[in-house]
Amino acid sequence: MVELQPTRIDIHPDVIDDLQERLRRTRWPAAYVDVGWSIGTDAGYLRGLADEWASTFDWYEVQDRFNVFDQVEAIIDGQRIHCFHQRSPRADATPLLLVHGWPGSVIEFIDCIGPLSDPDAHGAPGAPAFHVVCPSIPGYGFSGPTSDEGWSARRISRALDDLMQALGYEEYAGAGGDWGANILTDLARSDRQGSLTSLHLTMPTGLPPAPGEVEVLTDFERSSLEHWAQANATGRVEHVAINSHRPHTYGVAMNDSPAGLLSWLVDMCRSFTVYDGDVEEALTREQLLANATIYWVTGTITSAMRLYVEHARQKAAEPHPPFVTVPVSVSIFPSDIRRWPRSWAERSLTITDWEVLPAGGHFGSWEQPELFIDAVRRSLGPSTA
C-alpha cells in the first residue's frame, strides 16, 4: 500500500550559500577567440548568467511560487516520488497527470497548475477544470536521485500509475512532451492502459515509412524533418549519445560544478527552443536559473541523464512496441527540436486530433503556458476525456 505524506519544498540556506560560493570560485577557461555559440555555450553569456546566479537570483521567490500548491510524497517501488497535487474546486474536474521531460523539470508546469485546476479563478470561468497531479520524474528534481538500475520509462509509468491510484484516481488523462510523452505512451502500451482515458502529447512517438512507401508531407512536416536532420548533423542532439552511454562520466563534473551544469543546461535549452537564436526569446534568465537550481540542489543531473541508458535498454528488449489504442491528441510547438509528421505518429498512436500551434518550442508549457493550457482544455476536457 502506498502511503502519501504531505510535504513542501524547503531548501536549506546553507545549500544556496554553497552554490553561490562555488559559482564565485569557478575556474573559468583561459580567454579564447570569441566564437559565440558556434561550438557550444557562448562564454560571455554564460559568465554573465553565472554571476547573476551567484548574486541577484532569488531561489526563495521560486520556492514560494511552488509552495502555493499542495504537495505529497511517497515511496513507490523503493523510490521517493514528489508531486504537486492540486485538486480543483469544481465537481466536474477531470484527473490529469502532467509529466515533464529533459532537460527541464516540474518547473515546466509552474504557470499551468493554477489555471488548469481552477479556471474560474484564473480568468476562464466555465472552462474545463482538472485535478492536477504533477510529479518529478523519478531521478529528477524533487523526487531525488534514483538509487538502483532499471528506472526506464516503462517502470516510471507504472510507478506514476501507482501514485495516481493512491491519490484516488482510478482513471485519468495524461499530458506531456519529451520524456513525459514517452512515459505516458509506455503506460498506454502496458497492462495498465485502462487507467488512461486520453492523452495530450506535444512530442509524440513516430515511425518512418517503410522502404518504397509513398508518403505525402506538408511543407511544415518537410521542413521539420530537414530541421531534425540539420540538428543531428551539427551536434545539437549529441546529448542523446552522451546520456545513453556515459552519464556517469559527465555527471560527476556537472554535479560538482554549478557553472558546468549551467553551461550544459543552457546550451540544451537554446538548441531545443530557438536553435540558433536568442535563448531569451523563449525563456527568461530567471527561468533558466530556476531550472538549473532545481537540478543543483537536488543533485539529480546524473540520475536524470541515466534515464537515457534505461530507455536504450528498454528499446533493445522491445524493438517493436504495441500500437497505442488510447485516444491521443497532439499539439506541435513549431520551434521544438523534433517534430515528427502526423503520418509517422499514426503508425504507432491512435491520433484523434492534430494541430500546429502558433509559437513555442521544446518547453511549450513553460514558454507559452496559455497556448498549452488552451490545448489541454480542448483535448482533455470533460467532452473528450
Buried (B, 14 or more C-beta within 10 A) or exposed (E): EBEBEEBEBEBEEEBBEBBBEBBEEBEEEEEEEEEEBEEEBBBEBBBEBBBBBBEEBEBEEBBEBBBEBBBBBBEBBEBBBBBBBBBBEBEEBBBBBBBBBBBBBBBBBBBBBBBBBBBBEEEBEEBBBBBBBBBBBBBBBBBBBBEEEEBBBBBBBBBBBBBBBBBEBEBBBBBBBBBBBBBBBBBBBBEBBEBBBBBBBBBBBBBEEEEEEEEEBEEEBEEBBEBBEEBEEEEBBEBEEBBBEEBEEBBEEBBEBBBBBBBBBBBBBBBBBBBEEEBEEBBEBBBBBBBBBBBBBBEBBBBBBBBBBBBBBBBEEEEEBEEBEBBBBBBBBBBBBBBBBBBBBBBBBBBBBBEBBEEBBBBBBBBBBEBBBBBBBBBBBEEBB
